[in-house]
Amino acid sequence: MQPFERLRAIARWTRGLDEESLLLEAIDCLADFDDDPAGLVVACRRLLSYHPYSARLWWVCSRVIGSMEPRMVAWDTWDQIRNDATASYLHSYLESDERPVLSLGWSQTMSSLAGISPGREIVVLRTGDDNNLSRSLREESLPIRVIGAVEVAALDPVCVLLPIVVSGGGRVFITPKIFESLDLLSEFPAIGVAPIGCALSENVARAFISGNEALDLRDLPTSAAATFAGPSGVVSRVQFQQRRDAPDAPELIRSLG
């Protein structure tokens, strides 16, 4: 399949389904533009027009577009995704307390945590963000319990896991539904979950936000989470706000106007 034919195939990818497979397809596609810098810029612009809502796709494009060796950087990016240790660090951080973990929504990181912590109960609070939550959990074949808001008080979780959509320039963003759930969960310690690719440069994060106004993303209040789990461990909020997974990528910003 030719590179631009693959771009058309990726355009048909269904939103919200198996983001890692989407990223692999995008990486494989971008690697084919190794000797075509102009084509690479066009490819990144088209990928983000097809799937602007994936912060990690912005991360992929940010890493590849300014590289002198796009193919090598593209596949190094995939290695980083496959070797992301966020779930392992979470497991180690929580290992001494056997109480349930409450997750707001579901993601690959939560799935990985469930896989390496078979003795721990992981409970998902349905927030209304994920239309594919039930399908995703069925495919996991894991004993994950989904609860509503009225059941939270009786749970006594060791912590609440807050999926981070994107961060950049010292700001951390979550979905509106998770933002609305914060008051309900304020008595429990919370950990922001930001796997590799969620922390963009300030300029790229700003482009991501402006390109996704319909998502209505909200700033995570400073008081909501003191710690954040990521590919380098569980760190303080100050340390997390300094994290940047990709360079600034001015070529990408210019190409998006």
Backbone bond lengths (Angstrom), bond angles and torsions (degrees), N, CA, C in turn:
res aa  C-N    CA-C-N  psi(-1)  N-CA   C-N-CA  omega(-1)  CA-C   N-CA-C  phi
1 M - - - 1.456 - - 1.529 109.17 -
2 Q 1.335 117.74 131.48 1.449 122.64 179.32 1.537 110.21 -71.52
3 P 1.358 116.88 153.73 1.470 119.61 -175.67 1.522 114.01 -53.14
4 F 1.333 117.76 -46.50 1.460 118.76 -176.69 1.528 111.61 -73.93
5 E 1.332 117.85 -24.61 1.462 120.12 172.05 1.526 109.72 -66.94
6 R 1.337 116.18 -38.37 1.470 119.53 177.68 1.522 110.22 -65.14
7 L 1.337 117.29 -37.21 1.459 119.90 176.54 1.524 110.98 -57.90
8 R 1.327 116.96 -42.83 1.463 119.62 179.32 1.528 110.97 -64.54
9 A 1.327 116.91 -35.71 1.465 120.58 178.35 1.527 110.56 -66.64
10 I 1.332 116.50 -41.22 1.462 120.45 179.93 1.526 110.86 -65.40
11 A 1.331 117.09 -29.79 1.466 120.70 179.56 1.517 111.54 -60.36
12 R 1.332 116.91 -25.94 1.472 120.42 -177.96 1.521 112.62 -87.99
13 W 1.333 116.77 -0.81 1.470 120.09 -178.33 1.526 109.67 -62.12
14 T 1.323 117.44 135.09 1.455 121.55 -176.70 1.515 111.13 -77.94
15 R 1.320 115.78 130.90 1.459 120.68 -179.75 1.525 110.96 -60.67
16 G 1.334 115.12 135.46 1.454 120.82 173.54 1.511 115.06 86.65
17 L 1.321 118.65 -6.83 1.458 120.70 -177.82 1.518 110.24 -101.90
18 D 1.336 116.37 115.63 1.460 122.54 170.06 1.523 111.71 52.51
19 E 1.332 115.69 71.68 1.462 120.23 -176.87 1.522 111.65 -61.47
20 E 1.324 117.64 -35.77 1.464 119.00 -178.16 1.524 111.80 -62.27
21 S 1.320 116.96 -38.54 1.468 119.10 177.06 1.523 111.20 -66.23
22 L 1.337 116.72 -37.75 1.461 120.63 175.15 1.520 110.44 -60.42
23 L 1.338 117.18 -44.73 1.465 120.79 -179.38 1.521 111.27 -64.48
24 L 1.328 116.65 -39.22 1.463 119.59 178.14 1.525 110.98 -62.51
25 E 1.324 116.85 -44.72 1.464 120.31 178.22 1.531 110.60 -60.99
26 A 1.338 116.21 -43.07 1.462 119.90 -179.87 1.533 110.86 -64.45
27 I 1.325 116.86 -43.46 1.470 121.21 179.38 1.521 110.56 -62.31
28 D 1.319 116.61 -44.86 1.457 120.83 179.40 1.524 110.42 -61.21
29 C 1.331 115.49 -39.06 1.465 120.51 179.34 1.539 110.70 -66.74
30 L 1.327 117.44 -47.69 1.462 120.83 -177.42 1.521 111.83 -65.65
31 A 1.325 116.58 -32.69 1.468 119.97 178.86 1.526 111.50 -61.36
32 D 1.319 117.14 -27.28 1.465 121.02 -179.56 1.528 113.09 -72.50
33 F 1.346 116.97 -12.15 1.460 120.86 179.28 1.528 110.95 -97.10
34 D 1.320 116.68 26.19 1.465 122.18 -175.43 1.521 113.04 -55.95
35 D 1.321 117.59 -36.69 1.471 121.14 -177.59 1.523 112.07 -109.39
36 D 1.341 117.07 21.99 1.462 120.85 -177.70 1.536 109.25 -137.70
37 P 1.353 118.28 78.83 1.471 120.71 -176.48 1.530 113.23 -57.65
38 A 1.336 116.88 -41.60 1.465 119.44 -179.75 1.526 110.54 -65.39
39 G 1.329 116.34 -41.24 1.463 120.38 177.79 1.511 111.59 -65.14
40 L 1.335 117.31 -33.23 1.459 121.39 178.71 1.526 110.95 -64.14
41 V 1.329 116.82 -41.99 1.467 120.59 177.67 1.527 110.20 -61.60
42 V 1.326 116.47 -45.25 1.466 120.66 178.53 1.531 110.28 -61.85
43 A 1.325 116.07 -42.80 1.464 120.45 -178.66 1.531 110.87 -62.44
44 C 1.324 117.29 -44.98 1.472 120.24 178.85 1.528 110.35 -62.24
45 R 1.334 116.85 -43.32 1.464 119.82 -179.74 1.529 110.77 -61.78
46 R 1.326 116.99 -41.87 1.464 119.82 -179.72 1.524 112.03 -68.94
47 L 1.332 116.57 -41.38 1.462 119.69 178.41 1.523 110.96 -58.45
48 L 1.329 116.40 -43.54 1.463 119.40 -178.17 1.526 112.30 -74.80
49 S 1.312 117.16 -24.77 1.471 118.51 174.18 1.523 110.55 -73.01
50 Y 1.335 116.69 -31.66 1.467 120.70 176.76 1.530 111.34 -73.42
51 H 1.339 116.71 -41.88 1.463 121.56 -172.30 1.528 110.88 -134.70
52 P 1.330 117.98 64.26 1.473 120.60 -177.01 1.524 113.51 -68.81
53 Y 1.334 117.66 -19.74 1.458 123.06 -173.43 1.526 113.52 -77.79
54 S 1.328 119.13 -11.86 1.459 122.00 -178.33 1.525 110.17 -92.28
55 A 1.338 116.93 103.59 1.462 120.34 179.66 1.520 110.64 -61.00
56 R 1.327 116.72 -33.06 1.468 118.55 -178.34 1.518 111.62 -72.87
57 L 1.325 118.79 -23.11 1.462 120.37 172.83 1.532 109.57 -71.45
58 W 1.319 117.26 -36.83 1.469 120.42 173.51 1.527 109.69 -61.51
59 W 1.312 116.15 -39.38 1.465 120.74 177.61 1.528 110.68 -62.10
60 V 1.344 117.07 -46.13 1.462 121.41 178.40 1.526 109.93 -56.91
61 C 1.320 116.14 -50.25 1.463 120.26 -178.22 1.528 111.20 -63.98
62 S 1.342 117.37 -38.45 1.461 120.80 179.65 1.517 111.45 -62.02
63 R 1.330 116.55 -38.73 1.463 120.43 -179.13 1.532 111.55 -71.71
64 V 1.319 116.44 -39.20 1.462 120.09 -170.32 1.526 112.60 -84.47
65 I 1.337 117.30 -36.74 1.462 120.05 -166.47 1.528 112.93 -65.94
66 G 1.322 118.07 -31.64 1.448 119.28 -178.29 1.521 113.91 -99.61
67 S 1.311 116.59 8.71 1.458 120.23 -175.02 1.529 111.99 -83.66
68 M 1.336 114.99 148.61 1.459 120.45 174.38 1.535 110.83 -78.58
69 E 1.343 115.97 -18.67 1.465 121.21 179.73 1.522 109.34 -131.48
70 P 1.336 117.84 75.43 1.457 121.39 -174.14 1.526 114.28 -55.73
71 R 1.330 117.65 -40.56 1.461 118.90 -178.17 1.535 111.06 -62.25
72 M 1.330 116.44 -47.32 1.460 120.07 -178.43 1.526 110.77 -63.17
73 V 1.335 117.20 -43.19 1.464 120.86 -179.20 1.522 110.48 -68.14
74 A 1.332 117.61 -37.80 1.460 120.80 179.06 1.524 110.96 -59.44
75 W 1.303 117.33 -47.43 1.466 119.60 -177.70 1.513 112.02 -76.43
76 D 1.328 118.11 -26.86 1.462 119.94 170.86 1.531 109.93 -64.44
77 T 1.333 116.56 -36.40 1.457 121.20 177.22 1.519 110.83 -62.76
78 W 1.330 115.93 -42.65 1.467 118.96 177.94 1.523 110.79 -63.99
79 D 1.331 118.00 -39.32 1.464 120.45 176.54 1.528 110.75 -59.90
80 Q 1.325 116.57 -38.97 1.462 119.71 178.49 1.527 111.32 -64.14
81 I 1.312 116.81 -38.76 1.469 120.24 177.67 1.524 110.84 -64.33
82 R 1.328 115.78 -48.44 1.465 120.18 -176.83 1.527 112.66 -67.59
83 N 1.335 117.34 -28.55 1.464 121.57 -177.08 1.522 112.79 -102.11
84 D 1.319 116.99 12.28 1.461 120.68 -179.14 1.534 109.87 -58.69
85 A 1.327 116.08 124.30 1.472 121.28 -174.52 1.528 112.88 -99.89
86 T 1.334 117.88 16.26 1.464 120.15 -177.57 1.523 112.00 -55.52
87 A 1.330 117.41 -47.44 1.467 120.49 -178.65 1.529 111.40 -64.69
88 S 1.316 117.43 -37.89 1.464 120.85 179.28 1.520 111.45 -64.65
89 Y 1.331 116.65 -41.53 1.463 119.81 177.59 1.532 110.88 -65.44
90 L 1.322 116.76 -38.96 1.460 120.12 176.26 1.532 110.55 -61.59
91 H 1.308 116.00 -45.76 1.468 121.23 179.47 1.534 110.50 -57.08
92 S 1.320 118.03 -47.14 1.461 121.82 -179.47 1.526 111.29 -65.68
93 Y 1.318 116.59 -39.14 1.462 121.50 -177.86 1.524 111.37 -65.50
94 L 1.339 117.02 -35.02 1.461 122.02 -175.02 1.526 113.20 -98.33
95 E 1.321 117.42 -1.80 1.460 121.91 -168.26 1.524 113.29 -59.39
96 S 1.327 118.11 -31.57 1.464 120.33 -174.30 1.525 113.22 -78.69
97 D 1.325 118.21 -9.65 1.468 122.11 -179.13 1.525 108.55 -121.67
98 E 1.323 117.47 120.90 1.456 121.38 -172.61 1.519 113.85 -92.36
99 R 1.323 117.81 5.04 1.462 119.78 178.82 1.538 110.74 -65.08
100 P 1.341 117.08 161.20 1.475 119.72 179.77 1.521 112.08 -62.23
101 V 1.318 115.18 156.60 1.464 123.11 172.10 1.527 107.60 -106.45
102 L 1.313 116.52 132.87 1.460 121.30 178.16 1.521 109.05 -104.13
103 S 1.312 116.75 122.21 1.462 122.04 -179.41 1.522 110.07 -111.32
104 L 1.320 116.47 136.24 1.460 120.85 174.91 1.524 108.20 -90.55
105 G 1.330 116.49 99.05 1.459 120.02 -175.59 1.515 111.08 83.59
106 W 1.330 115.39 -174.01 1.463 121.30 -173.84 1.518 109.70 -133.98
107 S 1.320 115.63 148.27 1.458 120.83 178.72 1.517 108.23 -154.37
108 Q 1.336 116.41 174.73 1.451 120.86 178.37 1.524 111.14 -62.49
109 T 1.327 117.44 -34.04 1.470 120.23 178.16 1.520 110.73 -63.82
110 M 1.338 117.16 -42.66 1.467 120.18 178.43 1.525 110.49 -64.06
111 S 1.331 116.13 -39.65 1.462 120.60 178.04 1.520 110.97 -62.20
112 S 1.337 116.63 -43.14 1.461 120.52 178.91 1.520 111.02 -64.94
113 L 1.330 116.93 -38.92 1.466 120.85 178.00 1.523 110.59 -62.49
114 A 1.332 116.52 -42.64 1.462 119.82 178.15 1.526 111.31 -63.45
115 G 1.320 116.62 -35.18 1.456 120.28 -178.52 1.519 113.43 -69.72
116 I 1.344 117.17 -32.59 1.465 119.93 -178.15 1.528 112.24 -99.08
117 S 1.336 117.17 -2.25 1.468 121.58 177.80 1.529 109.54 -126.52
118 P 1.337 118.56 61.37 1.466 120.63 -173.21 1.514 113.93 -62.75
119 G 1.334 117.96 -22.56 1.455 119.85 -178.99 1.516 114.04 -87.96
120 R 1.311 118.15 -5.98 1.466 121.38 -177.31 1.526 110.58 -99.21
121 E 1.319 116.38 136.38 1.454 120.17 175.64 1.521 109.48 -80.82
122 I 1.318 115.71 125.32 1.463 121.55 175.78 1.525 107.60 -112.94
123 V 1.313 115.07 120.23 1.459 122.03 -176.10 1.525 108.65 -111.81
124 V 1.317 116.76 137.71 1.463 121.65 -178.68 1.521 109.24 -109.11
125 L 1.319 116.06 127.04 1.464 121.00 173.88 1.522 108.32 -87.86
126 R 1.300 116.25 122.24 1.466 119.78 179.11 1.527 108.81 -74.87
127 T 1.331 116.13 116.66 1.466 121.04 -178.77 1.528 112.61 -102.94
128 G 1.321 117.48 -14.51 1.463 120.07 -176.10 1.504 113.10 92.64
129 D 1.349 117.76 -0.50 1.464 121.22 179.58 1.521 112.53 -76.23
130 D 1.338 116.04 -37.14 1.460 120.06 -168.35 1.521 110.57 -107.99
131 N 1.323 116.28 102.42 1.458 120.64 178.78 1.522 112.31 -67.42
132 N 1.330 116.28 -18.17 1.456 120.70 -176.86 1.528 112.33 -104.25
133 L 1.343 116.82 16.93 1.458 120.26 -174.94 1.523 111.72 -59.67
134 S 1.329 117.26 -50.72 1.470 119.87 -177.61 1.521 111.49 -61.69
135 R 1.340 116.83 -41.41 1.464 120.00 178.58 1.514 110.98 -63.74
136 S 1.338 115.70 -42.39 1.457 119.97 -178.63 1.522 111.23 -62.69
137 L 1.315 116.69 -43.48 1.464 120.04 -178.31 1.524 111.64 -69.27
138 R 1.323 117.70 -35.01 1.471 119.99 176.50 1.516 110.46 -62.06
139 E 1.326 116.91 -41.07 1.458 121.06 -178.54 1.525 111.91 -68.98
140 E 1.335 117.50 -25.99 1.462 120.46 -179.45 1.520 111.88 -69.51
141 S 1.351 117.64 -28.13 1.468 122.24 -176.54 1.523 110.96 56.08
142 L 1.345 116.20 38.07 1.456 122.71 178.84 1.529 108.44 -118.89
143 P 1.323 117.73 148.55 1.476 120.46 -178.23 1.529 112.00 -76.82
144 I 1.308 116.71 67.86 1.462 121.96 -178.69 1.527 108.66 -94.43
145 R 1.332 116.14 129.43 1.457 120.87 -179.79 1.523 109.83 -99.18
146 V 1.323 116.61 133.37 1.467 122.17 178.40 1.524 108.19 -106.57
147 I 1.323 116.72 129.33 1.459 120.60 -177.60 1.518 110.61 -125.90
148 G 1.332 114.58 166.14 1.449 121.81 174.66 1.509 110.28 -102.59
149 A 1.332 116.57 178.46 1.462 121.36 -174.48 1.522 112.77 -62.14
150 V 1.329 118.13 -34.54 1.467 120.43 -175.81 1.525 112.38 -68.67
151 E 1.325 117.13 -18.72 1.462 120.49 -178.03 1.526 113.55 -91.00
152 V 1.320 117.13 -6.75 1.458 120.42 -174.47 1.523 111.85 -64.52
153 A 1.338 117.39 -41.73 1.461 121.26 -173.83 1.521 112.55 -59.08
154 A 1.320 117.15 -32.64 1.458 121.05 -177.93 1.524 113.22 -85.33
155 L 1.317 117.71 -2.52 1.466 120.58 -171.86 1.523 112.99 -83.30
156 D 1.340 118.40 -41.77 1.463 123.62 -176.29 1.530 111.25 52.83
157 P 1.328 118.28 62.66 1.462 120.46 -178.48 1.529 112.05 -75.41
158 V 1.334 115.85 155.50 1.454 119.84 174.97 1.519 110.27 -68.44
159 C 1.332 116.98 -30.72 1.463 121.25 176.80 1.518 109.48 -166.44
160 V 1.317 115.04 169.15 1.462 122.92 174.71 1.520 107.41 -113.11
161 L 1.320 116.56 130.36 1.460 121.44 178.55 1.523 109.09 -96.02
162 L 1.320 116.35 122.39 1.460 122.50 -178.14 1.525 109.82 -108.06
163 P 1.322 119.21 108.91 1.467 120.23 177.45 1.532 110.98 -65.79
164 I 1.324 116.12 127.66 1.464 121.81 177.82 1.527 108.55 -93.42
165 V 1.321 116.17 128.51 1.466 119.62 178.74 1.522 110.24 -75.15
166 V 1.330 116.24 -49.64 1.462 120.80 -178.03 1.520 108.35 -163.92
167 S 1.331 115.91 154.83 1.462 120.78 171.82 1.521 108.35 -138.14
168 G 1.329 115.07 159.69 1.456 119.88 178.94 1.509 110.79 171.54
169 G 1.327 116.95 141.42 1.451 120.21 179.45 1.513 113.33 64.04
170 G 1.325 117.96 27.98 1.456 121.52 179.80 1.512 114.81 84.33
171 R 1.326 118.39 -1.73 1.468 122.16 -179.87 1.526 109.93 -105.99
172 V 1.329 114.87 148.02 1.459 121.82 -178.38 1.531 107.49 -126.19
173 F 1.336 117.19 130.56 1.453 120.57 -173.49 1.523 111.82 -118.50
174 I 1.333 114.96 141.07 1.459 123.01 175.59 1.517 108.75 -130.24
175 T 1.338 116.69 171.65 1.458 120.09 180.00 1.524 110.72 -77.93
176 P 1.334 118.10 158.30 1.473 120.66 180.00 1.527 113.06 -59.07
177 K 1.324 117.48 -39.38 1.468 120.22 -177.98 1.517 111.41 -65.07
178 I 1.315 117.33 -39.71 1.468 120.06 176.81 1.529 109.86 -67.95
179 F 1.326 116.99 -39.60 1.462 121.07 176.47 1.528 110.44 -57.23
180 E 1.331 116.68 -42.94 1.464 121.23 -178.99 1.528 112.39 -67.86
181 S 1.341 117.34 -20.53 1.464 120.90 -178.88 1.521 113.06 -88.57
182 L 1.326 117.81 -8.53 1.462 120.52 -172.66 1.525 112.89 -62.82
183 D 1.339 118.04 -40.38 1.466 120.16 179.88 1.522 111.26 -61.79
184 L 1.314 116.35 -39.86 1.457 121.50 179.35 1.517 112.06 -61.86
185 L 1.332 116.47 -30.58 1.456 121.53 -172.54 1.528 112.97 -107.79
186 S 1.338 117.52 11.69 1.462 120.96 -171.20 1.526 113.59 -64.75
187 E 1.330 118.77 -21.47 1.468 120.14 -178.55 1.523 112.95 -80.81
188 F 1.320 117.11 -9.37 1.463 120.82 -178.65 1.530 110.39 -105.00
189 P 1.334 117.94 142.69 1.469 119.02 175.07 1.523 110.63 -63.96
190 A 1.310 116.42 140.59 1.465 121.22 -176.67 1.516 110.47 -120.32
191 I 1.319 115.30 145.84 1.461 122.70 176.37 1.526 108.32 -124.60
192 G 1.319 117.29 122.45 1.453 120.39 173.33 1.519 109.70 -72.59
193 V 1.320 117.25 136.01 1.467 121.83 -178.19 1.525 108.33 -112.25
194 A 1.324 115.24 113.68 1.469 121.03 -175.87 1.518 109.52 -133.30
195 P 1.338 118.22 87.30 1.463 120.69 178.37 1.517 111.51 -64.64
196 I 1.311 116.51 172.84 1.452 121.56 -178.78 1.530 110.65 -54.17
197 G 1.329 115.57 134.30 1.456 120.84 177.42 1.507 114.74 102.47
198 C 1.332 118.79 -6.81 1.465 121.39 -178.29 1.532 112.72 -86.82
199 A 1.336 116.93 -21.07 1.462 120.67 -175.45 1.530 109.48 -99.18
200 L 1.318 116.42 103.82 1.459 122.34 -177.64 1.522 110.30 -99.79
201 S 1.326 116.06 168.64 1.453 119.20 172.23 1.527 108.56 -67.90
202 E 1.324 116.58 162.75 1.466 119.82 -177.85 1.523 111.66 -58.53
203 N 1.333 117.60 -43.82 1.466 120.19 -177.38 1.521 112.27 -68.53
204 V 1.327 116.83 -42.01 1.462 119.34 179.79 1.526 110.12 -69.25
205 A 1.337 117.33 -39.08 1.465 119.98 176.97 1.525 110.63 -61.64
206 R 1.335 116.43 -39.00 1.466 120.12 178.53 1.531 110.22 -64.50
207 A 1.344 116.74 -40.45 1.472 120.08 177.77 1.524 110.74 -65.32
208 F 1.329 116.45 -39.46 1.463 120.58 177.30 1.530 110.59 -60.89
209 I 1.324 117.18 -46.30 1.466 121.04 -178.85 1.533 110.57 -63.57
210 S 1.341 116.61 -47.00 1.468 119.62 -177.99 1.523 111.92 -67.21
211 G 1.338 116.93 -25.99 1.457 120.18 177.83 1.510 114.02 -84.81
212 N 1.348 116.08 -2.59 1.465 120.55 -177.98 1.526 110.97 -133.61
213 E 1.319 116.48 45.62 1.456 120.24 -178.05 1.520 112.19 -59.67
214 A 1.320 117.06 -30.53 1.465 120.06 -179.25 1.526 112.41 -65.77
215 L 1.346 117.33 -22.66 1.461 119.82 178.32 1.524 111.72 -70.70
216 D 1.344 116.91 -22.40 1.466 121.84 177.93 1.533 111.24 53.27
217 L 1.314 116.68 47.52 1.457 120.82 -176.61 1.529 111.16 -64.22
218 R 1.342 115.25 148.80 1.460 120.97 -177.37 1.530 110.08 -118.89
219 D 1.330 115.48 148.55 1.457 120.65 173.36 1.524 109.78 -68.50
220 L 1.306 116.66 135.16 1.455 120.85 174.61 1.523 108.35 -75.74
221 P 1.343 118.15 120.16 1.467 119.70 -179.85 1.526 112.05 -58.46
222 T 1.318 115.90 146.48 1.460 120.72 -178.71 1.522 111.33 -57.98
223 S 1.334 116.55 -35.46 1.463 120.96 -176.94 1.523 113.51 -77.29
224 A 1.326 118.14 -10.76 1.470 120.55 -171.71 1.515 113.25 -77.51
225 A 1.329 118.41 -32.90 1.464 121.06 -178.30 1.527 109.39 -148.91
226 A 1.326 115.59 124.19 1.463 119.97 179.57 1.516 111.89 -93.16
227 T 1.327 116.72 -19.59 1.462 120.93 -177.57 1.527 110.40 -129.40
228 F 1.343 114.61 155.65 1.459 121.16 -177.64 1.518 109.01 -138.25
229 A 1.323 115.35 136.24 1.462 120.98 177.39 1.521 108.99 -99.32
230 G 1.335 115.07 135.34 1.453 120.03 179.63 1.513 110.76 -152.94
231 P 1.314 117.77 -169.40 1.473 121.38 -174.70 1.525 114.51 -69.02
232 S 1.343 117.32 -10.99 1.466 120.25 178.87 1.523 112.61 -110.40
233 G 1.319 117.52 2.43 1.456 120.34 178.47 1.507 112.46 130.29
234 V 1.327 115.56 -172.65 1.456 122.71 175.70 1.522 107.03 -98.07
235 V 1.334 116.22 116.82 1.457 121.58 -170.10 1.519 110.34 -126.79
236 S 1.332 115.33 169.74 1.465 120.62 177.28 1.522 110.45 -71.88
237 R 1.320 115.12 164.63 1.463 118.96 178.68 1.528 111.10 -61.73
238 V 1.328 117.05 -40.33 1.468 120.33 179.90 1.527 110.43 -59.82
239 Q 1.323 116.73 -44.46 1.461 120.01 178.04 1.522 111.30 -64.18
240 F 1.324 116.03 -40.95 1.467 118.73 -179.24 1.522 111.24 -64.56
241 Q 1.328 117.47 -39.46 1.460 120.48 -178.08 1.523 112.00 -65.81
242 Q 1.316 116.98 -17.74 1.459 121.09 177.69 1.530 111.88 -90.49
243 R 1.307 117.19 -7.75 1.461 121.22 -176.69 1.527 110.98 -74.21
244 R 1.323 115.64 140.80 1.460 121.37 176.15 1.515 107.55 -144.73
245 D 1.323 116.41 118.46 1.462 121.17 -174.46 1.523 113.59 -86.23
246 A 1.329 117.69 -11.31 1.467 120.72 -176.50 1.515 109.81 -148.72
247 P 1.325 118.23 157.96 1.466 121.16 177.22 1.524 111.30 -69.55
248 D 1.323 115.32 175.94 1.464 120.66 -173.11 1.521 113.41 -68.92
249 A 1.312 118.91 -28.85 1.474 123.83 175.29 1.528 113.92 55.90
250 P 1.346 118.24 60.69 1.469 119.35 177.97 1.525 112.42 -60.94
251 E 1.349 117.62 -29.23 1.471 119.38 177.40 1.521 111.16 -60.65
252 L 1.301 115.75 -37.35 1.464 120.54 -179.98 1.524 110.81 -68.54
253 I 1.343 116.01 -44.86 1.462 120.02 -179.55 1.524 110.74 -62.85
254 R 1.344 116.71 -43.63 1.459 120.01 179.11 1.522 111.24 -62.60
255 S 1.338 116.00 -40.14 1.459 118.70 -176.67 1.512 112.06 -67.81
256 L 1.354 116.39 -22.27 1.459 120.22 178.97 1.517 112.19 -92.10
257 G 1.322 116.04 3.39 1.461 119.73 175.62 1.512 112.78 82.01
